[in-house]
Amino acid sequence: MDFEWTAEHNAFRERLRDVLTRTLPADWGVKSRYDTSSEYVSKYSRTFCPMLAKEGLLIPHWAKELGGEGLDGFHHWILGEEMVAAGEPRSYQYMSVNWVGPTLMKYGTKAQVDEFIPKIKSGNFIWCQGFSEPNAGSDLAALSTRAERTKNGYIINGSKIWTSGASFANHCFMLARTGGARRSGVSVFLIPMDAKGVEVRVIPNYIGERTVHEVFFTDVEVPEEWRLGEENKGWDIVTHVLNLERIGIPRYAFSLRVLDHAIDLLKQRGKYSDSAVQARAGRAKAACEASRHMALSIINERVNGRPASATTNVARYALVTSDRMIAEFLGDFLHDDLVGGNDPMIMSGYRRTGSVGIASGAAEVQLDLIARNLLQLPRGD
């Protein structure tokens, strides 16, 4: 596959870089610490994303009739590369653009589309994802949060864990069991985070300020119009979301920037002449470039209307591998900076790798899916 960018794609990238140069504060790195989950970045996103919307750069890949620019999926990926490389000033609003909006357009009722798509387009609406549970993380189909039928809709009880950005989200895209066991009894609900009975607790962690949370649902009254799609048919929606999410963030874009910064620091300190250090840096960079190539192959499949396949899992695992190689490089050769914590880019480059092998399905889950669906290997006893 030829990944040579067109003149249009290159012009789009330059336009994005110009916007970032003009709008990001001069002390962006110091204030944001490149932490997507920080209160500072989440607040900043509510100014930054409306500006992107005004520039026609928030949802460029959406159809024009839905407020987008009608551009191809490669424009969307370029948008992601530039935003991630800059430290993701959209905060968790990237989820709205990457998969929440497209999923609502595919499965939502007209009323749901009319309610939520304008909010997403405004650039001032943040979603969180209520999928994982204490006993249903890697095995998502084992979820136990329950939505019981009532005369007017449902009553939801249960909890979610590892929910990114929940403490400043407006709405939760969540799963609950409405029927029998496993995948056949799952439904999707769109829950306001200020609904009565919803409680959020931040989980202290080293990855980011508000990266992960617990969310508790206690007798939450849910009208039927808050359900997305048919009752007990939510697994098709889950599959759609996961395919978009697993290759949705070009994590390598920031990792490459961190690696270049690390190499510059080592050169300044006279510690880059060692051939072993250079070799490790070269392998890490090659891994990032390989993960980029794999991700672009998935975007090419989407652009050409091909169905999702197990190569998505391969591409996701490539992202996991390259991010871990960057973290190991930082740990081995810039450990004093990690202990000191004075360089925001080095710290973020290391910390964020703590989630890459867990988010969107654990790395081991990706390997299992590759074995089953790509290599067609038999199940073990």
Helices and strands as residue ranges (DSSP letters): H 7-23, H 28-32, H 39-55, G 64-66, H 73-85, H 93-95, I 96-100, H 101-107, H 110-122, E 127-130, G 140-142, E 146-149, E 153-161, G 166-168, E 171-177, G 182-185, E 186-192, E 198-202, E 213-223, G 224-226, E 227-228, H 234-246, H 252-268, H 275-303, H 311-333, H 335-340, H 344-351, H 353-356, H 363-369, I 370-374
